[in-house]
Amino acid sequence: MEPLQAQEESPFIGQLDPGKHQLAIETGMYRAPGFAYTTPPTDFLLIRNATGAMSLRELTGCFAVGQQVPAMRAPVPGSRDVR
């Protein structure tokens, strides 16, 4: 956890009030706020593997992820930077 100093801006697109906590997912490519989500007992995860076999799993924990903030420049497809 990294607390923000009074003069620091929020690391997300939205506003983060001083003294408040926010779960975040951060990689070398993006940063995004995360929110715990309580799954109802009727929700399951259907998984299909590369061979086409399917399995059904119970969801025991889940997080919703908000808008991603890019941490690196992503070139536009077809631009000179891609070539």
NORJO-V168472 format. One record per pair of residues at least 6 apart in sequence whose C-alpha atoms are under 8 Angstrom apart, sorted by sequence separation. I is the first residue (numbers start at 1). GAP is how many residues later the second one is. If there is no record, write none. Layout:
I	GAP
I	GAP
//
This chain:
4	6
10	6
16	6
25	6
26	6
48	6
75	6
76	6
24	7
25	7
47	7
48	7
75	7
24	8
25	8
46	8
47	8
24	9
25	9
46	9
47	9
23	10
24	10
46	10
47	10
22	11
23	11
45	11
46	11
6	12
22	12
23	12
44	12
45	12
5	13
44	13
45	13
4	14
44	14
45	14
4	15
43	15
44	15
3	16
43	16
12	19
12	20
39	20
12	21
39	21
39	22
38	23
39	23
37	24
38	24
37	25
36	26
37	26
36	27
37	27
35	28
36	28
34	29
35	29
34	30
35	30
34	31
35	31
33	32
34	32
32	33
33	33
32	34
33	34
32	35
33	35
32	36
31	37
32	37
30	38
31	38
30	39
31	39
25	40
30	40
31	40
29	41
30	41
29	42
30	42
28	43
29	43
27	44
28	44
13	54
13	56
12	57
//
